[in-house]
Amino acid sequence: MANVDDNQQTISTSGPASLIQQIQECQDVLAEQQRALLRTPDELTRATALRNAGHMARWLEILRAQVEDLNREFHHRAAEQERQRALQEVGAAINSSLDLNIVLQQVMDAIVRLTKAERAMLLLDDDGELEVKIARNLSQETLNNDTSLEISRGIVRQVAETGVPVVTLNAQEDARFSAQHSVVSYKLRSILCVPLKLRGETIGVIYADNRVASGIFSDSDRDLLAAFADQAAVAVDNARLFYEVAEMKQLMDNVFASISSGVITMDEHGHVTLYNRAAERILGETSSAILAGTEQALLEALGIPGKDLIQRVRTNGQTHNTEIDLDIAGLPDNPTTINLTLSPLHTVNDERLGGVALVLNDVSEQKRVESLRRYLPPALVDQVRDLDSAQRPQRRAITVLFADVRDFSRLGEKFEPEDLIDLVNGAFSEAVAAISENHGLIDKFMGDAIMALFNTPLNPQSDHVERAVHAALAIQSRLAAYRHTLPSEKALHFGIGIHTGEAVVGNVGSEQRKDYSAVGDVVNLCKRLQELAGADQILISRNVYDNIREEVRVESLPPVHVKGRQAQEEVFHLLGELN
């Protein structure tokens, strides 16, 4: 029995399989010793030894059976543990990404790996139809042709409608499915299909099969895949929601980036949460500098006096609108005018969030253009390409026209102020129309007088002298027609002066108020000529006459001494154009 003792000393506890092997070795040694005992001459000794060997053999057989049961349980538990670990790893993996394509691919690869299926597919409900979103095989390759996607639609529909998983060892022989056309046509055998459920609603199914081998799947595979499907359904739904949110955010980002209005949003804590590209352009501050700061820092950095307005919006929940001038860096002489709208932020259910949205529109150009319409004909406003350059003071040759209502003081004694204003406005309307027809620029109205400029940077004209003369004649013609519509006691008459020469033209005034005008001796002399003109009389200077002598009829008047000048000035009475 020494050999048995020696073998017993080598027994290891490394595992059931090792114990079975060592028991087998003990049985082999015992059998050999039994054969040796049969040759023992002492009958009593032989009988006793054989009886003991028989007991040992039965004991080893019982032990072997117990160890084999233990080995099977060991393998079952190890396999179950491996599947649970794989399920946990897969769950962690698919929940680590919100990219729907990545999630679906990980789901499919995990199914194939767990079930040893030939192929696996995930189908999602799309308006009542189950559409294959992804299909993978054992080689972790994506299946996308019609042949590789041939499945049992009957089983898929059954699982989707009932929400009950299905497993079949051999669909060809399974009475439930053997008659189905797809099972027969596609020679489908092992099939496993479980529902994807989310909050009690089936959103799709997971389908796995093997078209060659039978008995691939078991009930434990079904249960494991059903548990996995619950995780997969949540992961797929999260990925879809994330995709929709990301898509919406991208759309909103594109909208905010594309619109010309500056948009700034601040949350209830005063942190800036949105600052779009137009806001960068309007305010001259980058989003990186603004988004890192707070509401207070934003207002201070940009010089926006909106703290009280923001607080008011937060308090009463009403929208406020205001217009402000900002001194943007780089444009010190040209403040930016902003139309600022402040609105409370709401949810889709119209619940106030406590945040505020600022919408900024740069109306500087619009205001400058609108200012032109006060003194420039509408036809010329849209032709001005470089408004800033045109309004910058510069020296150039221009023609000036002054027109003044004669005996205005006498009219003031006879009529009420309201009637007098209406009367003068009617006359000015005719004068403005005549000047606009000849593309003159209305410089200003001075009580009962009007001043117009020709050939400024805003209305450049090579024939500015001729245009001024034509405008003056048109004023007299229009005013004559206007007088026929009035009682004789309301008759108005203009005295007009025209002179041409060099002047400085551009925006004139203070930082708070600037007007477009001309400064120079040409303006002063024109004003003096107008003062000398009688009712319905147009007086022009020598410079004007020299430019148009071939086109008009004039009457030469005696030279006059003009205030502020040493030499006498030649003056001509404009009678009309040559026929």
Wavefront OBJ file of the C-alpha trace (Angstrom):
o trace
v 0.000 0.000 0.000
v 3.090 2.178 -0.065
v 2.292 3.340 -3.592
v -1.182 4.450 -2.558
v 0.254 6.449 0.333
v 2.794 8.022 -1.991
v 0.042 9.079 -4.442
v -2.147 10.399 -1.655
v 0.661 12.699 -0.652
v 0.540 14.285 -4.132
v -3.196 15.122 -4.002
v -3.660 18.828 -4.669
v -6.570 21.162 -3.996
v -5.938 23.129 -7.160
v -9.403 22.303 -8.440
v -12.071 19.642 -9.055
v -10.565 18.575 -12.378
v -7.207 17.944 -10.733
v -8.867 15.950 -7.948
v -10.702 13.767 -10.476
v -7.415 13.038 -12.216
v -5.715 12.090 -8.945
v -8.670 9.882 -7.859
v -8.378 8.106 -11.181
v -4.697 7.513 -10.503
v -5.560 6.090 -7.041
v -8.141 3.774 -8.595
v -5.612 2.562 -11.126
v -3.065 1.793 -8.371
v -5.735 0.061 -6.254
v -6.787 -2.116 -9.171
v -3.176 -3.130 -9.760
v -2.763 -4.030 -6.057
v -5.977 -6.075 -6.179
v -4.575 -8.100 -9.048
v -1.373 -8.627 -7.033
v -3.341 -9.823 -3.973
v -4.978 -12.524 -6.034
v -1.578 -14.160 -6.282
v -1.050 -14.162 -2.471
v -0.757 -17.861 -1.173
v -2.285 -17.130 2.267
v -6.029 -17.387 1.785
v -6.947 -15.489 4.958
v -4.596 -12.677 4.209
v -5.799 -12.561 0.632
v -9.476 -12.404 1.648
v -8.902 -9.661 4.186
v -6.822 -7.601 1.777
v -9.344 -7.963 -1.036
v -12.197 -6.988 1.304
v -10.294 -3.820 2.338
v -9.436 -3.044 -1.278
v -13.123 -3.374 -2.201
v -14.085 -0.891 0.513
v -11.376 1.467 -0.749
v -12.595 1.090 -4.345
v -16.212 1.902 -3.387
v -15.042 4.867 -1.338
v -12.977 6.203 -4.264
v -15.960 5.763 -6.617
v -18.230 7.717 -4.287
v -15.581 10.388 -3.899
v -15.115 10.557 -7.675
v -18.872 11.031 -8.208
v -18.969 13.815 -5.605
v -15.944 15.532 -7.110
v -17.449 15.262 -10.606
v -20.660 16.919 -9.324
v -18.517 19.547 -7.689
v -16.613 20.025 -10.959
v -19.810 20.510 -12.899
v -21.055 23.023 -10.352
v -17.677 24.694 -10.419
v -17.777 25.076 -14.185
v -21.373 26.244 -14.079
v -20.598 28.869 -11.468
v -17.427 29.908 -13.273
v -19.334 30.255 -16.528
v -22.103 32.203 -14.807
v -19.553 34.419 -13.090
v -17.804 34.994 -16.397
v -21.084 35.914 -18.064
v -22.044 38.256 -15.250
v -18.627 39.865 -15.374
v -18.928 40.199 -19.136
v -22.402 41.682 -18.696
v -21.053 44.177 -16.167
v -18.162 45.119 -18.422
v -20.454 45.500 -21.392
v -22.881 47.595 -19.372
v -20.060 49.881 -18.303
v -18.758 50.076 -21.849
v -22.048 50.980 -23.517
v -22.820 53.520 -20.827
v -19.429 55.160 -21.254
v -20.407 56.738 -24.579
v -23.295 58.885 -25.739
v -22.503 58.427 -29.410
v -25.392 56.336 -30.765
v -23.272 54.617 -33.431
v -20.599 53.638 -30.907
v -23.218 52.418 -28.421
v -24.952 50.268 -31.040
v -21.659 48.768 -32.189
v -20.627 47.932 -28.629
v -24.040 46.374 -27.958
v -23.784 44.093 -30.975
v -20.200 43.004 -30.336
v -21.090 42.223 -26.732
v -24.078 40.085 -27.783
v -22.017 38.067 -30.251
v -19.281 37.557 -27.668
v -21.683 36.545 -24.877
v -23.940 34.220 -26.870
v -21.431 32.901 -29.440
v -23.999 33.761 -32.102
v -23.120 33.747 -35.780
v -24.672 37.182 -36.142
v -26.641 39.663 -34.039
v -28.852 42.601 -34.934
v -30.497 45.462 -33.119
v -33.807 46.678 -34.469
v -35.462 49.887 -33.237
v -39.016 51.030 -33.645
v -39.308 53.708 -36.317
v -42.899 54.961 -36.659
v -44.309 51.489 -36.089
v -41.761 49.644 -38.224
v -38.797 47.732 -36.817
v -35.715 48.870 -38.711
v -32.290 47.243 -38.489
v -29.984 49.884 -37.025
v -26.874 47.740 -36.864
v -25.858 44.120 -37.491
v -22.544 42.480 -36.584
v -21.002 39.022 -36.985
v -18.482 36.865 -35.119
v -15.612 38.715 -36.803
v -16.966 42.019 -35.456
v -17.790 43.124 -38.988
v -20.813 45.247 -39.803
v -23.404 43.525 -42.002
v -25.169 45.781 -44.445
v -26.281 43.832 -47.515
v -29.728 42.340 -48.030
v -28.606 38.703 -47.886
v -26.769 39.065 -44.582
v -29.852 40.712 -43.038
v -32.283 37.876 -43.812
v -33.975 37.109 -40.476
v -37.214 35.732 -39.122
v -39.501 38.737 -39.211
v -42.272 36.657 -37.655
v -40.249 36.005 -34.502
v -39.145 39.619 -34.383
v -42.723 40.883 -34.611
v -43.892 38.387 -31.997
v -41.265 39.503 -29.483
v -41.937 43.200 -30.219
v -45.694 42.779 -29.791
v -45.708 40.492 -26.740
v -42.533 41.683 -25.021
v -41.706 38.016 -24.262
v -38.214 36.683 -25.155
v -37.941 33.730 -27.548
v -35.252 31.036 -27.728
v -35.298 27.992 -30.021
v -32.677 25.273 -30.329
v -33.687 24.436 -33.891
v -36.275 26.574 -35.617
v -36.518 24.021 -38.441
v -37.987 21.464 -36.011
v -39.714 23.857 -33.578
v -43.469 23.560 -34.032
v -43.869 27.247 -33.180
v -41.758 28.461 -36.088
v -41.051 25.616 -38.539
v -43.911 26.691 -40.790
v -42.737 30.280 -41.104
v -41.609 31.160 -44.599
v -38.501 33.026 -43.445
v -37.378 30.119 -41.228
v -37.675 27.694 -44.118
v -36.343 29.955 -46.852
v -33.338 31.246 -44.919
v -32.621 27.840 -43.273
v -32.592 29.407 -39.813
v -31.784 27.154 -36.844
v -30.720 28.536 -33.458
v -32.567 31.784 -32.759
v -32.558 34.074 -29.741
v -34.686 37.216 -29.634
v -35.391 39.508 -26.660
v -37.257 42.812 -26.379
v -35.654 46.179 -25.710
v -37.875 47.758 -23.076
v -37.785 51.266 -21.717
v -40.160 52.345 -18.977
v -42.418 49.397 -19.793
v -42.586 50.165 -23.512
v -40.889 48.045 -26.164
v -38.662 50.263 -28.299
v -37.050 47.481 -30.312
v -35.590 43.967 -30.158
v -32.223 42.252 -30.074
v -32.021 39.324 -32.487
v -29.237 36.694 -32.591
v -29.081 33.484 -34.575
v -26.980 30.742 -36.129
v -27.957 29.488 -39.550
v -25.746 26.390 -39.401
v -25.670 24.859 -35.933
v -28.520 23.823 -33.656
v -28.630 24.045 -29.858
v -26.407 27.122 -29.656
v -28.612 29.030 -27.203
v -30.044 28.004 -23.854
v -32.570 29.436 -21.456
v -29.692 30.967 -19.488
v -28.594 32.763 -22.676
v -32.127 34.059 -23.024
v -32.235 35.310 -19.442
v -28.766 36.827 -19.688
v -29.565 38.586 -22.943
v -32.852 39.859 -21.521
v -30.971 41.420 -18.603
v -28.438 42.844 -20.993
v -31.236 44.225 -23.185
v -32.559 46.264 -20.251
v -29.192 47.992 -19.947
v -28.892 48.343 -23.701
v -32.339 49.963 -23.948
v -31.355 52.654 -21.454
v -28.016 53.207 -23.180
v -29.644 53.454 -26.621
v -32.306 55.833 -25.328
v -29.681 58.019 -23.627
v -27.637 58.084 -26.811
v -30.688 59.014 -28.886
v -31.657 61.766 -26.464
v -28.092 63.049 -26.411
v -28.004 63.015 -30.207
v -31.261 64.961 -30.384
v -30.055 67.463 -27.776
v -26.671 67.768 -29.491
v -28.392 68.229 -32.835
v -30.668 70.891 -31.380
v -27.733 72.597 -29.697
v -25.809 72.555 -32.968
v -28.801 74.058 -34.727
v -29.130 76.746 -32.066
v -25.385 77.437 -32.183
v -25.592 77.804 -35.951
v -28.576 80.118 -35.619
v -26.910 82.284 -32.984
v -23.679 82.331 -34.990
v -25.498 83.328 -38.176
v -27.843 86.045 -36.998
v -26.672 89.631 -37.229
v -28.005 90.548 -33.788
v -25.721 90.193 -30.807
v -27.122 87.764 -28.234
v -25.910 87.501 -24.638
v -27.583 85.359 -21.979
v -26.972 85.312 -18.251
v -28.258 82.797 -15.714
v -29.947 83.539 -12.413
v -26.549 83.747 -10.707
v -25.271 86.459 -13.041
v -22.919 84.228 -15.058
v -22.667 84.784 -18.808
v -23.773 81.581 -20.564
v -23.979 82.683 -24.200
v -22.118 85.299 -26.195
v -22.499 84.895 -29.941
v -20.312 85.934 -32.865
v -22.364 89.047 -33.643
v -21.897 90.245 -30.048
v -18.129 89.865 -30.517
v -18.290 91.968 -33.655
v -20.543 94.663 -32.205
v -18.841 95.018 -28.831
v -15.255 94.221 -29.804
v -14.757 91.620 -27.048
v -14.088 87.908 -27.675
v -16.341 85.222 -26.244
v -13.426 83.612 -24.378
v -12.951 86.803 -22.383
v -16.666 87.289 -21.674
v -17.857 83.747 -20.946
v -15.318 83.355 -18.153
v -16.703 86.380 -16.336
v -19.852 87.532 -14.610
v -22.683 89.880 -15.465
v -21.101 92.732 -13.527
v -17.733 92.242 -15.227
v -19.441 92.196 -18.629
v -21.274 95.462 -18.034
v -18.155 97.167 -16.700
v -15.913 95.921 -19.514
v -18.318 97.027 -22.228
v -19.586 100.158 -20.559
v -23.197 99.040 -20.921
v -25.383 100.934 -18.417
v -27.791 98.038 -18.013
v -27.443 96.915 -14.390
v -30.673 98.554 -13.240
v -32.526 97.363 -16.333
v -31.345 93.781 -15.828
v -32.496 93.833 -12.237
v -35.835 95.261 -13.314
v -36.279 92.490 -15.891
v -35.497 89.858 -13.255
v -37.963 91.441 -10.848
v -40.994 92.146 -13.028
v -40.377 89.632 -15.846
v -41.079 92.224 -18.540
v -39.113 93.035 -21.674
v -37.366 96.399 -21.848
v -35.902 98.220 -24.821
v -33.464 101.113 -24.881
v -30.956 102.795 -27.158
v -27.446 103.515 -25.912
v -24.231 104.965 -27.344
v -21.042 103.014 -26.659
v -17.470 104.150 -27.147
v -16.022 100.998 -28.694
v -12.236 100.674 -28.599
v -10.738 101.640 -31.943
v -13.606 103.958 -32.835
v -13.208 106.883 -30.433
v -14.611 109.477 -32.837
v -17.524 107.405 -33.960
v -19.567 106.023 -31.025
v -21.567 102.891 -31.707
v -25.308 103.212 -31.216
v -26.875 100.034 -29.854
v -30.534 99.118 -29.723
v -30.645 96.967 -26.571
v -33.530 94.626 -25.757
v -33.570 92.836 -22.393
v -35.928 89.900 -21.873
v -36.389 87.309 -19.107
v -35.438 83.724 -19.954
v -38.335 81.249 -19.937
v -38.747 77.502 -20.314
v -40.880 75.997 -23.076
v -43.688 75.974 -20.499
v -43.269 79.728 -20.037
v -41.738 79.366 -16.586
v -39.220 82.043 -15.651
v -35.678 80.776 -15.143
v -34.278 83.875 -13.442
v -31.859 84.512 -16.289
v -31.840 87.428 -18.727
v -31.239 87.623 -22.479
v -29.700 90.730 -24.068
v -30.244 91.288 -27.784
v -28.028 93.962 -29.313
v -28.504 95.530 -32.715
v -25.932 97.962 -34.057
v -28.034 100.787 -35.471
v -25.132 103.217 -35.924
v -25.126 102.979 -39.698
v -28.895 103.077 -39.827
v -28.968 106.237 -37.720
v -26.294 107.886 -39.827
v -28.179 106.997 -43.000
v -31.427 108.230 -41.494
v -29.692 111.477 -40.598
v -28.832 111.873 -44.273
v -32.473 111.726 -45.221
v -33.020 115.010 -43.404
v -30.954 116.901 -45.954
v -30.179 114.547 -48.855
v -32.613 113.453 -51.587
v -33.780 109.857 -51.107
v -32.341 108.868 -54.490
v -28.860 109.816 -53.290
v -28.972 108.232 -49.841
v -28.569 104.669 -51.132
v -25.704 105.725 -53.425
v -23.438 106.734 -50.554
v -20.934 103.890 -50.226
v -18.508 105.144 -47.581
v -20.565 107.203 -45.180
v -17.803 107.705 -42.619
v -15.384 108.980 -45.246
v -18.020 111.223 -46.813
v -18.830 112.834 -43.467
v -15.219 113.479 -42.547
v -14.432 117.230 -42.926
v -12.607 117.950 -46.199
v -11.936 120.909 -48.505
v -13.605 120.977 -51.921
v -15.332 123.244 -54.452
v -19.073 123.533 -53.807
v -22.040 125.675 -54.771
v -24.232 127.166 -52.046
v -27.873 128.248 -52.340
v -29.659 130.382 -49.750
v -33.439 131.045 -49.951
v -35.281 133.252 -47.469
v -38.935 134.264 -47.054
v -39.327 137.980 -47.627
v -41.350 140.140 -45.171
v -41.609 137.255 -42.722
v -41.912 139.658 -39.785
v -44.936 141.323 -41.413
v -46.605 137.919 -41.802
v -45.917 137.153 -38.170
v -47.968 140.158 -37.125
v -50.989 139.054 -39.140
v -51.239 135.319 -38.391
v -51.229 133.069 -35.379
v -47.938 131.129 -34.903
v -49.589 127.791 -35.788
v -50.979 129.184 -39.059
v -47.678 130.839 -39.856
v -45.763 127.574 -39.354
v -48.168 125.713 -41.650
v -47.798 128.425 -44.293
v -43.986 128.436 -44.175
v -43.798 124.641 -44.123
v -45.842 124.547 -47.294
v -43.382 126.922 -48.981
v -40.394 124.957 -47.669
v -41.910 121.749 -49.045
v -41.905 123.276 -52.526
v -38.326 124.504 -52.066
v -37.117 121.113 -50.825
v -38.780 119.363 -53.752
v -37.028 121.702 -56.222
v -33.638 121.215 -54.531
v -34.077 117.423 -54.352
v -34.957 117.233 -58.046
v -31.522 118.663 -58.747
v -29.800 116.436 -56.152
v -28.994 119.228 -53.778
v -28.256 118.610 -50.103
v -30.413 120.401 -47.552
v -27.894 121.780 -45.069
v -30.302 123.339 -42.603
v -33.468 125.341 -42.005
v -32.919 128.658 -40.206
v -36.251 130.075 -39.168
v -37.615 131.447 -42.453
v -34.531 130.482 -44.528
v -33.190 127.323 -46.136
v -29.579 126.506 -47.080
v -28.624 123.919 -49.727
v -25.249 122.545 -50.862
v -24.185 121.061 -54.189
v -21.113 118.872 -54.837
v -20.419 117.772 -51.279
v -18.825 114.344 -50.707
v -22.354 113.069 -50.125
v -23.666 114.361 -53.478
v -20.640 114.750 -55.771
v -21.554 116.599 -59.006
v -19.384 117.847 -61.848
v -22.194 120.250 -62.912
v -22.980 121.546 -59.420
v -23.215 125.193 -60.510
v -25.807 124.415 -63.182
v -27.790 122.252 -60.734
v -27.901 125.026 -58.130
v -29.155 127.516 -60.739
v -31.809 125.087 -61.986
v -32.898 124.471 -58.385
v -33.281 128.204 -57.736
v -35.412 128.678 -60.847
v -37.500 125.642 -59.899
v -38.075 127.085 -56.411
v -39.475 130.278 -57.901
v -41.628 128.328 -60.337
v -43.035 126.004 -57.706
v -43.619 128.822 -55.234
v -45.549 130.767 -57.861
v -47.838 127.758 -58.349
v -48.152 127.367 -54.572
v -49.232 131.015 -54.198
v -52.180 130.411 -56.526
v -53.602 127.993 -53.946
v -53.510 130.602 -51.179
v -55.381 133.806 -50.389
v -53.542 136.937 -51.505
v -52.778 137.934 -47.913
v -50.900 134.649 -47.447
v -48.706 135.018 -50.496
v -45.059 134.120 -49.822
v -42.009 135.245 -51.791
v -38.408 134.014 -51.627
v -35.219 135.948 -52.098
v -32.405 133.638 -53.293
v -28.615 133.905 -53.440
v -26.138 131.536 -55.166
v -22.341 131.466 -54.944
v -19.665 128.863 -55.756
v -16.159 128.401 -54.347
v -14.060 126.358 -51.906
v -15.264 125.353 -48.443
v -14.625 122.745 -45.759
v -17.488 120.248 -45.792
v -18.272 117.531 -43.243
v -19.608 116.898 -39.760
v -19.399 120.071 -37.685
v -20.257 120.414 -33.996
v -19.404 118.966 -30.577
v -18.989 115.395 -29.306
v -22.609 115.474 -28.173
v -24.102 116.896 -31.364
v -22.757 117.092 -34.911
v -24.422 118.247 -38.107
v -23.303 117.987 -41.695
v -22.488 121.463 -43.022
v -20.068 123.690 -44.958
v -17.766 126.312 -43.495
v -15.974 129.004 -45.497
v -16.161 132.343 -47.274
v -18.335 130.865 -50.013
v -21.113 130.374 -47.461
v -20.787 133.882 -46.057
v -20.914 135.576 -49.484
v -23.918 133.477 -50.561
v -25.750 134.526 -47.420
v -25.027 138.211 -48.207
v -26.336 137.810 -51.766
v -29.548 136.292 -50.439
v -29.969 139.203 -48.047
v -29.654 141.630 -50.978
v -32.191 139.782 -53.121
v -35.694 141.144 -53.332
v -38.931 139.196 -53.436
v -38.887 136.597 -56.207
v -35.331 137.661 -57.110
v -32.317 135.343 -57.623
v -28.872 136.960 -57.246
v -25.748 135.118 -58.391
v -22.047 135.941 -58.015
v -19.463 136.504 -60.783
v -18.103 132.966 -60.155
v -21.523 131.470 -60.789
v -22.162 133.584 -63.871
v -18.803 132.648 -65.420
v -19.787 128.976 -65.211
v -23.225 129.334 -66.838
v -23.074 132.481 -69.012
v -23.941 130.449 -72.126
v -27.056 128.972 -70.563
v -28.922 131.752 -68.768
v -30.264 135.245 -69.136
v -29.054 137.684 -66.518
v -29.188 141.344 -65.688
v -25.957 142.895 -64.504
v -26.410 144.936 -61.345
v -24.116 147.626 -59.938
v -21.273 146.210 -57.824
v -22.129 146.085 -54.131
v -20.102 146.369 -51.015
v -20.631 143.215 -48.964
v -20.179 143.209 -45.230
v -16.859 141.672 -44.256
v -15.207 142.313 -47.658
v -12.958 145.182 -48.783
v -13.611 145.023 -52.540
v -16.988 145.392 -54.146
v -18.665 142.283 -55.532
v -20.189 141.899 -58.958
v -23.779 140.766 -58.744
v -26.121 139.432 -61.446
v -29.875 139.121 -61.401
v -30.829 135.715 -62.789
v -33.775 136.153 -65.148
v -34.107 132.636 -66.518
v -32.633 130.082 -68.867
v -31.893 130.750 -72.542
v -34.517 129.297 -74.828
l 1 2 3 4 5 6 7 8 9 10 11 12 13 14 15 16 17 18 19 20 21 22 23 24 25 26 27 28 29 30 31 32 33 34 35 36 37 38 39 40 41 42 43 44 45 46 47 48 49 50 51 52 53 54 55 56 57 58 59 60 61 62 63 64 65 66 67 68 69 70 71 72 73 74 75 76 77 78 79 80 81 82 83 84 85 86 87 88 89 90 91 92 93 94 95 96 97 98 99 100 101 102 103 104 105 106 107 108 109 110 111 112 113 114 115 116 117 118 119 120 121 122 123 124 125 126 127 128 129 130 131 132 133 134 135 136 137 138 139 140 141 142 143 144 145 146 147 148 149 150 151 152 153 154 155 156 157 158 159 160 161 162 163 164 165 166 167 168 169 170 171 172 173 174 175 176 177 178 179 180 181 182 183 184 185 186 187 188 189 190 191 192 193 194 195 196 197 198 199 200 201 202 203 204 205 206 207 208 209 210 211 212 213 214 215 216 217 218 219 220 221 222 223 224 225 226 227 228 229 230 231 232 233 234 235 236 237 238 239 240 241 242 243 244 245 246 247 248 249 250 251 252 253 254 255 256 257 258 259 260 261 262 263 264 265 266 267 268 269 270 271 272 273 274 275 276 277 278 279 280 281 282 283 284 285 286 287 288 289 290 291 292 293 294 295 296 297 298 299 300 301 302 303 304 305 306 307 308 309 310 311 312 313 314 315 316 317 318 319 320 321 322 323 324 325 326 327 328 329 330 331 332 333 334 335 336 337 338 339 340 341 342 343 344 345 346 347 348 349 350 351 352 353 354 355 356 357 358 359 360 361 362 363 364 365 366 367 368 369 370 371 372 373 374 375 376 377 378 379 380 381 382 383 384 385 386 387 388 389 390 391 392 393 394 395 396 397 398 399 400 401 402 403 404 405 406 407 408 409 410 411 412 413 414 415 416 417 418 419 420 421 422 423 424 425 426 427 428 429 430 431 432 433 434 435 436 437 438 439 440 441 442 443 444 445 446 447 448 449 450 451 452 453 454 455 456 457 458 459 460 461 462 463 464 465 466 467 468 469 470 471 472 473 474 475 476 477 478 479 480 481 482 483 484 485 486 487 488 489 490 491 492 493 494 495 496 497 498 499 500 501 502 503 504 505 506 507 508 509 510 511 512 513 514 515 516 517 518 519 520 521 522 523 524 525 526 527 528 529 530 531 532 533 534 535 536 537 538 539 540 541 542 543 544 545 546 547 548 549 550 551 552 553 554 555 556 557 558 559 560 561 562 563 564 565 566 567 568 569 570 571 572 573 574 575 576 577 578 579
